[in-house]
Amino acid sequence: MKITDIEPCIKVTIEQDDSVIEILIEFGDQIRIINNESKKIEGRFYFFESASEVDQDDIIYLVLEDENQFSIGVSFIENIEKIEK
């Protein structure tokens, strides 16, 4: 047996009515986040910070088109999707 590749990613589970969709987002993927105020943010998935306490929020970090960094707590995300190139 020979391991040829290991790629870290996050799994996002989206529940809508009676259906469940799971997507895998890899570091470097272009994604679109819609926050709980219906604002769209697009950027490259850069980093994921898992909260150390149950009452804290996990945080997703993006690199925006202008190379600035953007972060958002998972509880503030309404929807998330990969942008296919």
C-alpha positions in Angstrom: 0.0 0.0 0.0 1.2 3.5 -0.8 -0.4 6.8 0.2 -0.1 9.2 -2.7 -2.1 12.2 -1.5 -3.8 13.6 1.6 -5.9 16.7 1.3 -7.5 18.4 4.3 -11.0 19.8 3.8 -14.2 20.7 5.6 -17.5 18.9 5.1 -20.5 21.2 5.0 -24.0 19.7 5.6 -26.9 21.7 4.4 -30.4 20.7 5.4 -33.4 22.1 3.5 -36.9 20.8 4.0 -36.6 17.0 3.7 -33.3 16.8 1.9 -29.7 16.9 3.1 -26.7 18.0 0.9 -23.1 17.5 1.8 -20.3 19.2 0.1 -16.5 19.0 0.6 -14.6 22.3 0.5 -10.8 22.1 0.1 -8.3 24.7 1.1 -7.9 27.0 -1.9 -11.4 26.4 -3.3 -13.4 29.5 -4.4 -16.5 29.7 -2.3 -19.5 32.0 -1.9 -20.9 32.7 1.6 -24.2 34.3 2.3 -24.4 35.6 5.8 -27.5 35.9 8.0 -28.0 39.4 6.6 -28.2 38.1 3.0 -24.8 39.7 2.1 -22.7 37.6 -0.4 -19.0 37.3 0.2 -16.8 35.5 -2.3 -13.2 34.4 -1.8 -10.7 31.6 -1.6 -11.1 29.2 1.4 -7.9 29.8 3.4 -8.2 28.5 7.0 -10.7 26.9 9.4 -10.4 27.5 13.1 -12.3 25.0 15.3 -13.5 26.5 18.6 -12.0 25.1 21.7 -15.2 25.4 23.7 -18.7 24.2 22.9 -20.2 27.7 23.4 -17.7 29.3 21.0 -18.1 29.6 17.2 -16.0 27.9 14.6 -14.5 30.4 12.2 -14.0 30.3 8.4 -11.3 32.5 6.8 -11.3 33.6 3.2 -8.8 35.5 1.1 -10.8 38.0 -1.0 -10.1 39.1 -4.6 -8.3 42.2 -3.3 -6.1 39.8 -1.2 -7.6 41.1 2.1 -8.6 38.5 4.7 -12.2 37.9 5.8 -13.4 35.8 8.7 -16.9 34.7 9.7 -18.3 32.6 12.5 -20.1 29.5 11.3 -23.3 30.5 13.2 -23.5 33.7 11.0 -23.6 31.7 7.7 -26.9 31.3 6.0 -25.6 29.4 3.0 -22.2 28.3 1.6 -21.3 27.0 -1.9 -18.3 26.2 -4.0 -17.8 28.4 -7.1 -16.9 26.2 -10.0 -14.3 27.6 -12.3 
